[in-house]
Amino acid sequence: MIEQPKNPTQGNRDKYFKGQQFNEELICFFRKHWVTVLPHIAMGLLLGIIELGFILGFTKVSPFLKESTFFALVYVAVVILLTVYLHKTFFRIFGHFMDTYMFTNSRIIDHKKTVILHNSHEMLDVVKIQDIQKSQDGFWRNLLRYGDLVITLSSSKASKSLSYVPNVNFHYRCLSRTKRDAALRYNHLRSQNTVSKKFSENRAIRDAIKTEEFLIDQAIEFEGRVHAVFDA
Amino acid sequence: MLVLSLIILIMTASLSLCFISQLRLATYARKHPLPESKYTSLFGFVRLSYVNFIYIVAVIGHAFLFVFFTIKYVI
């Protein structure tokens, strides 16, 4: 169930993400499929194994480190590499969590973010979507139910590809519904706009007729007065 | 002693980086209170906070391990 906003005057503004609009509703959001994180998790496991090797084999290596400065510096270099490797692995996993696609009732937002280096937003207006194409080719893609969504815009031939979308069928249906609802809403607003435009046009005509009638009345009255003067 | 100094320097930098990343993650979490569910979690149950906890433990453990081994076996 959708929670009610705490402050009704704020609406949905900044409710789920910075930049959310007053009337904007978050329909769903997702991250890339876990297949993209597997290499980083494997890297992390490899790091764990290397450190375990260090712990187990340190007593054998320590005499070399005590005797030779060169080996001591090699040891420092290995520690630096392992430390960098540790941070890199975790930063990539954090990057997976921060890299999100959001579907709202008016926009599609691609938020690419990492802990330190990247922070970029890309937005697509739902009304401007012409076609949505789903591709899920290959054994693993069908087995693990992930794929790509290619969105073509009506304003240009440009297209936006959302890759490694998890549960791609669901998100394809969700985006199609969002697109249809947005199109209906847009057409409704446009027709309302047309009605109000016609109404204002009619009003202008009515005003003009009234003015004309008033002028005719004035002229008749004036003519009557002139006749009265002549009669007198 | 040079090796120990270098190791302490590296681990201090490592812990500082961990601290900076914590600040940035906290800012991110504050600005993006997205409604998480099992469909948005990694493997259906791993959340950002869990990974963050493992990260803190790993960085502190890594620093402690290498400083300890350097003091015990290298000096």
HADDOCK unambig.tbl for C-alpha pairs under 7 A between the chains (distance, minus, plus):
assign (segid A and resid 16 and name CA) (segid B and resid 32 and name CA) 5.58 0.50 0.50
assign (segid A and resid 16 and name CA) (segid B and resid 33 and name CA) 5.06 0.50 0.50
assign (segid A and resid 16 and name CA) (segid B and resid 34 and name CA) 5.05 0.50 0.50
assign (segid A and resid 17 and name CA) (segid B and resid 31 and name CA) 5.82 0.50 0.50
assign (segid A and resid 17 and name CA) (segid B and resid 32 and name CA) 4.39 0.50 0.50
assign (segid A and resid 17 and name CA) (segid B and resid 33 and name CA) 6.47 0.50 0.50
assign (segid A and resid 17 and name CA) (segid B and resid 34 and name CA) 6.92 0.50 0.50
assign (segid A and resid 18 and name CA) (segid B and resid 31 and name CA) 5.81 0.50 0.50
assign (segid A and resid 18 and name CA) (segid B and resid 32 and name CA) 6.67 0.50 0.50
assign (segid A and resid 30 and name CA) (segid B and resid 40 and name CA) 5.67 0.50 0.50
assign (segid A and resid 31 and name CA) (segid B and resid 40 and name CA) 6.51 0.50 0.50
assign (segid A and resid 34 and name CA) (segid B and resid 42 and name CA) 6.18 0.50 0.50
assign (segid A and resid 34 and name CA) (segid B and resid 43 and name CA) 6.62 0.50 0.50
assign (segid A and resid 62 and name CA) (segid B and resid 73 and name CA) 5.45 0.50 0.50
assign (segid A and resid 62 and name CA) (segid B and resid 74 and name CA) 5.92 0.50 0.50
assign (segid A and resid 65 and name CA) (segid B and resid 74 and name CA) 5.84 0.50 0.50
assign (segid A and resid 66 and name CA) (segid B and resid 74 and name CA) 5.42 0.50 0.50
assign (segid A and resid 66 and name CA) (segid B and resid 75 and name CA) 6.59 0.50 0.50
assign (segid A and resid 72 and name CA) (segid B and resid 3 and name CA) 6.74 0.50 0.50
assign (segid A and resid 76 and name CA) (segid B and resid 3 and name CA) 6.86 0.50 0.50
assign (segid A and resid 76 and name CA) (segid B and resid 7 and name CA) 6.75 0.50 0.50
assign (segid A and resid 80 and name CA) (segid B and resid 10 and name CA) 6.82 0.50 0.50
assign (segid A and resid 90 and name CA) (segid B and resid 55 and name CA) 6.56 0.50 0.50
assign (segid A and resid 97 and name CA) (segid B and resid 48 and name CA) 6.50 0.50 0.50
assign (segid A and resid 115 and name CA) (segid B and resid 21 and name CA) 6.36 0.50 0.50
assign (segid A and resid 115 and name CA) (segid B and resid 24 and name CA) 6.57 0.50 0.50
assign (segid A and resid 115 and name CA) (segid B and resid 25 and name CA) 6.99 0.50 0.50
